[in-house]
Amino acid sequence: MTNLYFVRHAHSIYTPDEWERPLSEKGYIDAERILALIQPDSIDVVVSSPYKRAVQTVEGVAEYFNREIEIFEDLKERTLTGKPAEDFTEAITKVWEDPNFAWEGGESNIAAQARGVKVIHHLLEKYEGKNVAIGTHGNIMVLIMNYFDKRYDFSFWNGLDMPDIYKLTFDGDVLVGVSRLWER
């Protein structure tokens, strides 16, 4: 079995720069708790989105297990729109209602899901039988989970915490179990 630990990034300080947005003070405190929740299992590999907040969220895990963080561009958060949405709730609802729809300059659910799932298939093949921690984001994480099990949808995304941790267990490339590790 291969275990993928999807770690949604902790709270960050909002800046319009998606790449360099750092964790907030609360985010750093919560990120420290992540290790305690994952620690009963040994982590063999740590990968992350290139966004600073995702990397910072799994840095403690990587340091504890003495692992380098592999960066995967295609694990970055989905691009909702090319410019800030006037009404975020309306914009995000629309793309989940119509998986093929994309706002100008943004990605559809189908496009974002395809790039994320491609990375997951790569990880499942390369690290079969290993435990892999993944620094990620809410939307792309749920889109990936949705590919393997349709129960993970918009309402599931709406209920996520920041951070949040989901352990997905795979037999080959078949999802056989999901458990939530994050505790408020």
Secondary structure, 3 states (H helix, E strand, C coil): CEEEEEEECCCECCCCCCCCCCECHHHHHHHHHHHHHHCCCCCCEEEECCCHHHHHHHHHHHHHCCCCEEECHHHCCCCCCCCCCCCHHHHHHHHHHCCCCCCCCCCCHHHHHHHHHHHHHHHHHHCCCCEEEEEECHHHHHHHHHHHCCCCCHHHHHCCCCCEEEEEEEECCEEEEEEECCCC
